[in-house]
Amino acid sequence: MKKIISMSLVAATMAFGATSAEIADLQAQIDKLKSNQSKIKAQGANDNIKWGVDLRTAVDNINYDIANGASAKNDSLMGLRLWLNMAYAPDSHNVFKGRLSMNKAFGADFGDMSSNRAFGMGGMFDWTGNTALGDNHIRLSQAYWLYLGDNAFGLDMPWTFSLGRRPSTTGFLGNLREDDSPSSPLAHVINVEFDGLSSKLDLSNITGIPGMSFKVCMGRGSTNATPMFADGTPYAENEGLDNIDLAGFIFEPYNDGQFIVKTTWFKAFELPGMDPVPAISGDPMNPSLAMTPSDFTQYGDMQGAAISVLVDGITEDGYFADAKVFGSFAWSKTQPDDGSAMLGSADSETGTSYWVGAQLPVTEKGVVGLEFNHGSQYWRPFTYAEDTMIGSKIAARGDAWEAYFTYQLTDALSAQVRYTDVTYDYAGSQGFFGNFSGNAMKIDDMKAGASAFAAMGGTVDQNGAHNLGVVTGALMGQGMPMAQAQQTAGEMAGAAIFAENTVEAAQDFRFYLRYRF
């Protein structure tokens, strides 16, 4: 159409010897037609939603070292992840964004992952619904509406409001190794799928400080409601878990594009976990002890905070102009309910973590990344959806090293090689928030207790039952009073139970090809 209009203009000019004024008038009419044509296209059904495709094929070689000396591995876990990205902006103030997702292992259908994710919760939360390998169904990963305002409170202060299934995975700093743009939260403390809202004030104009902003975030991680057909009162509150909610803020004190500083604080309410249920059976003189996890129950609240700094370009020009370095410090604090214990302690416990890294260009199309993070005994972030097959490296109560090389093969195709190595000092890094599932026992102490239990005749059968009587008798034979011997034998049996279910170290070597446009 543009060519036809232009040719007509030329023909008219040649045929009639049009003046400059007439040509200018014709050009104005052409510009108006172009503008009207763009409006028509924008309203057309074929232009309402812009689609993008992101298809990643990966193979992981994973290994686990168990505290009791055993190991587990998978030499070639192949996975296929599909993202169908959606976006539509009907005007300058309203934006819709969404993502449909599938994530499965080659040659496997793990079925509906809700029951596996939630165990006794009956599938009532979905923090990892699109990051855990499942089946070949297409699921909703993101769907939210974003409003872009101009002058909040009558001031020169742009603002936003967003509501829906939020972009709450692969956040700031965590996006570097994933070769993605950062989503909303700071990845050092939050990396889970979440439903909620956010509202942001851009303070840079009124303060004169580049990039200063303040964002409020709220979300619901689990809903206390009875599913349809479960009983005669669908969606009413049940006698199980209360709602799990989270609220906090993200304050960005400075961001000029090169030096970026972000801070965050949140509080999470009614957090879940599991406690062991003991069962004693067998000969009363030599009883067996077996312990099985309970259904999920709730134990209390937790706070978390972080400050993260990224330098995107160490120098103004030269090689280091394209280099990135970052550092981040995070903090968490449990607040157990009365009569409950969180992370193995009835007291309010504080955990800390630091995380440093660099990303360096090696060719025009390739970058190398190096990262290290360390977590203390009671460190607990919400990073269950981190994209690492061996579990969240950021959650490690110990040390984690990572190195990767990402190369852009073509405009649409990229490849990455990545190696992650985690060494745990304390148990429970990948657990939940209860006394059992998040227990932060020191792994060296656990191994020592389990070894002593075995040395004194303690055994474990195929069902996990432990013979306390033999060990109690051995301790009494050493002169220990009966009550103390029984308690000590129970603690040693507990250490043996934990040792066979605790990962001491894990490694993940990944290669992927990724196609996106």
N, C-alpha and C positions, 0 to 999 in steps of 0.2 A: 504493500500500500504506500509506504514511504517513497519507493522508487517511482511509482506511478504519479504521485503528486509532484515530485521533483521534476520528472520528465515533462509533465503538463506545464509546469511553470516555465521551463526552458523553451518549450514550443510556443507558448503564448508570448514570451518575450521576443523570440525571433520573428514571429509572424506579425506582431503588431507594433514592434519597436517601443515597448513600454518604457515609461520614464522611471527614474530612480524611486520616486515617491510611490508610483504604482507597484513597483517590485516590492518595496518595503511593506505596503499594505497586503500584498499577496502572501508575503512571508509571515505576517502577523496572523493571517487566516490559517496558514499551515500549522503554526504553533498552537493555535486554539484547537484545531482538529486533533493534533497529537495529544493534547491535554485531555480532551474528551475521550479519545480512544483509550488512554491509560485508565480513566475512571471506569469505563465500560468493562475493561479487562479485570479490574480489581473487584467488580461486582459479579463477575461471571462465576458460574459454579465450578469451573475448572481451575479457578485461581484463588479459592477461598483458603485452602490449607496448603502450605508448602511442606513437602515431604523430603526427608533425608534418610539414607540407609547407612547403617554401620554394622558390618558383618565381620566378626573376628573368629578365627580358627586357631586354637591353642593346643599345645601338648605340654604337659607338666610331668616331671619326674620328681616324686615326693618321697620323703623318708621321715620316719618318726623313731626316736630312741626313747624307750619306756624306762621309767625309774627302776623297775624290777629286773632290768637287764634284757628284756625282750625288745623286739623291734617290729615295725610295720612299714610297708612301702607300697608304692605303685610306680612302676617304671615308665608307663606311658599312658597317662590319663589324658584323653583327648576330649576337648570341649568345643562346643559351637555356641556362640553368643550372637544374637540378632537384636539390634535396636532399630525401630522404625520411629524416627523423630518427626514431630509435627510442630508447626508454628503458623499463626495467623494474626495479623494486625489490621482490624477493620478501620482503625483511625489512629491518630498519633498518641492517643491516651490509653488504648486498650490492647492488650496482647494476650493471646492464648498460646500456651506451650504444652506439649505432651510427648510421651514416649511409650510405645508398646515394646514389649521385650519377650524374648525367649532365650533360655540358657539351659543347655542339656549336654550330657556326655555322649560321645559317639557310641552307637550301638547299645544304648541303655535308656530305659524309661524309669526314673525313680518315682514316678507317680506324683500325686498331690503332696507337696512338701509341707503343707500346713501342719499336719500331725507330727511330722518329724521335727519341725522347727519348734513346736510349742509343747510337745510331750503332753503332760497332764493339763495344759491350758486349753486343750481342745482346739487349737488353731486360732485362738482369739487375738494373736498379734502377728504381724508380717514384716518384721524388721529386715529380713533377708530374702524376701519372696522372689526377687529377680537377680540376686547374686549367688544364691545356692544353686547347684546343678539340680535340675528337676526333670520335667518332661518336655514334650515339644509343643505345649500349649502357649499361645500368645497371651501375656498378662500385662496389666497396667503397671507401668513403672513410675510415670509422672503424668500429672494432669492438673494444671493450675491456671488461674486467670490472674493477670498482672495489670494493675492500673497505674499509670504514670501521671502524677499530678505536677502542677507548676509552682504554686506559691502557697505553701503550708502556713496557716495562721496569718495570711496576708503579708508574709515576708518573702524575700528572694531566696526561697528554700524549696527546691524540688523535692517531691516525696513519692513514695510508692506504697501500694498495698497489694498483697497477694494472698490467695486462698486456694487450697486444694491439696493434692498429693505432691509434696514439695520436692525440689531437686536437692536432696540432703545427703547424697553420697558423692565421693570423689571431690571433697572440698579443698579449700586453700592449702597448699603444699602437697597434699595427697594427689593432686591432679598432675604433678610433674612426671612421675613415673608412669602414670596412665596415659600420658600424651593427650590430655583433654584440657578444656577450659575449666577453671575452678567453679564449683557450685557454691551454694550459700554458706554452709558452716565451715568452721575450722576443723580440718581433718584430724587434728591431734586429739580432739575430745568427742567429736560427733561424726559418725559415718554409718548411718542406718537409714533405711527407708522410713518415711514418716509422713503423716497427714497433719496439716496444720495451716497456720497463717503467719505472715510476717508483714511488717510495715517499717519503712526506712525513711529517715530524714537526711537529706544532703546538706551538711552544715558548711560546706566549703565557701560558698558565696558570702555568708554572713560573718564568718570567722577569718576569711582570707587564708586559711590553711588548706593546701591542696588535698583533695580527696577525703576530708574529714566527714564522717557520717555516723549515724546511730540507728541501729535496726533492732526492733523488738520481734522475738520469735516465740510462738506457742504451738504446741502440738499434742496429739493424743496417740499414745503408743499401744493401747489396748482398750477395748470397750467392754464394759461389764453388761452384756446383754445376752439373752437366750436366743439361739438361732431359730429360724423358722422350722416348725414341725418337731422341735426338740421337746416341747410340751404344749400345753393349751394356752400359754401366754407368751407368744413370740415377741422377742425384743425387749421384754421386761427385764429389769435388773434381776440377777440370780444370786444364789448364795455363795458363789465362787469368788473370784478375784474382783477387787475394785478396779475402777478405771486407772490406767497408768498414764500420767500426764507429765509434760515437760514445758518449762517456760524459761526464757533467758533473753540475753541481748548480745549483739555484736557491735562493738565500738571500734571504729577505724580512725585513729588519731592523725594518721598521715599517709598519703598515697599520691606520689607524683609520677607514678608509672615506673620509676626506677627503684625508689625506696618505698616499700610497702609495709605498713605495720597494722596488724589486726589484733584485737583482744576480744575475749568472750567470757561470759559467765552464764551458768544455767543451774536450775534445780529440777530434779526428777522426783516424782512422787509415787509411792506404793510400788516399789520395785520387787520383781519376783525372783524366786530361787527354789532350791530343793534341799531337804534334809534327809539323812538316811533313816530308814525304818529298820531297827534291829530285830532279829528273830533268833531266839536261842532254842536249840532242839538237841536231841540225842541223849546220851547217858548223862544223868545228873552229876555224876562224878567226873565226867569229862565232856562237858557240853560243847556243841558247835555253835559258832556265831556267824550268821549271814546278815548282810546289810544291803538293802535295796533302796534306790532313790524314791522319794515320795512324789506325789503330784506337786505342781507348782503352788507355792503359797507366797504371801507378800511379807516383807521383812522391815521395810522402812524407806527413807528418802535418801537422796544423795545430791551433793553439789559438785560442780566442776568448773574449772576456769583454765584459760590459756592465753598466752601472748606469743604471737608468731611474727617473724620478721623475714622478709624476702628482699634481697638486693638483685634486681633484674638488670644486669649490666654493671660490672665492677668498675669499668673505666668508660670514658666517653667515646673512645674509638679504639681500634686495634682488636686483637684477639679477644681480650676479656670484656669487650663491649657486649658480646653475646653470651657471656657466662653468667650463671645464676648461683648464688649461695644463700642458704637460709639457716635459721635457728629458731627453735620453739621450746617453750617451757610450759608445762601443764600441771594441774593440781586437781585432786579429787578428795572428797571427804564424805564418809558414810554417816548416816544418822539413823541408827536402828530404833525400831519401835521398842517400847518397854517389854521386857521379857523375850526379846528376839536378839539374834546375832546376825551380823552381816560380814561376809568375807572371813568367817571363822572367828569373829570377835564380837563380844557383846558391847564393847566400847566403841565410841566414835573414832574411826581411824582415818588418818590422812595418807594419801599416796601422791607421789610426784613422778614426773617423767620429763626427760629432755630428748630433743630430736634435732639433729644437724644433717646438712647435706649440701651437695653441689651438683650442678648440671653444666657440663662443658661441651662446647662444639668440637667435633673432631674432623668433620668434613662439612661441605655446604649443606648436606642433607642428613647428617648424622650427629647425635649427641650421646655422651656418656654421662650416666648419673651414679653418684655414690651417696649412700645414706647410712646413718647409724642412730639408733634410739635405745634408751635405757629406761626401765621402769622399776620403781621400788616395790616393797612387799605388798602394800595395800593399794597400789595403783589400779584404777578401774575406769576406763573410758567406755563410751558407747560406739565401738568401732566394729560391730559384728558383721557389717556388710563390706568390709575392706576386701578388695579383690586379690586375695592371696589364698591358694588352695589349702595351706597348712594352718589357716587361721590368721587373725590380725597380728601383724608384727608390731604395730603401735601398742597393742595391749600387753606386750610381753613384760612380765615381772622378771627382768633380766636384761640380756643384751640381744640386739638384732642388727645384723649387717645386711646391706643390700647393694648390688651393683647391676646396672642395666645398660644396654646399648640399643637405641632406637634409630631406625634409618628409614627415610622417606624414599621408597623405591620409585614411585610415580606420583602424580598429583593425587591419586585416589588410593594408592596401595602403600602400606608401611609394614615394617617388620620390627620385632623386638626380641632380644635375648635378655633374660633376667635371672639372677640368682639371689635367693633370700635364705639367710641362715639365722636361726633363733636358738639361743641357749637360755633356758629358764632357771632362775634361782629359787623361785617359789611356785607352788602349785596354783591352780585356779585362774591362770591368765585368760583362758578362753571360756570361763564359766559365767554363771549369772551372779546374783547378788546375795544368795542365802548363806547360811552357815556351812553347808556341805558343798554345793556346786561352785561357790566362789572361794572356798577355803584357801587361805594364803600360807599354808604350812611350808616351812623351809624344806626343800627337796633333799638336801644332805641329811637333815635330821630324820626325815621320813625313811630314807634308805638305811640309815643306821638302825632305826627301830625295827624295820622289816627284816634286816639281816640278823639282829639279835633274836627276834621271834623264831626265825627258822633254825638258828643255832640251838635253841632250847627245845626243839621238837615241834614247833608250831608248823602246821600244814594248812594248805588251801586246797579244797576239792574243786571239781569242775563247776560247782554252783557258787563258788566263792565262800563257802563255809570255813570257819577257822576254829581249831580245837583249843579253847582257852584253858581247859583243865590241865593239860599236860604242861603248858608254860607256867600256869599258876603254881603247880606242884614243884617245878624246877626252881622257881624264884623262892618259894618257901624253903626248899632244900638248901638254899644259900643263906638262910636265916632271916628272910624278909617276913614280917607279920602277914597274916592271911589277907586282911583288908587291903593293905598296901600292895600285896602280890596280885590280888584280883584286879585292882585298878591299873597297875603297871602292865599286866598281861593284856588288859583291854586296850590300853594305849598302843601297845606294840602291835596288837591285832589290827587296830585302826590304821597304823602306819603301813602294815602289809596290804591292807585293802586299798589304801590310796596309791601305794607304789605300783600296783598292777594296773592302775587306771590313770596314771599321771605321765604326761610327756615331759621328758627332760630336755630334749633338743629336737629340732625339726629343720628340714631343708627342702626347698622348692626350687627346681630349675625349670624355667619356662621359655618356650619359643612360640611366637605367634605371628600370623599374617593377618592384616586388618585392612578391609576395603570399606571406604566410606566416601559418600558424596552428598 
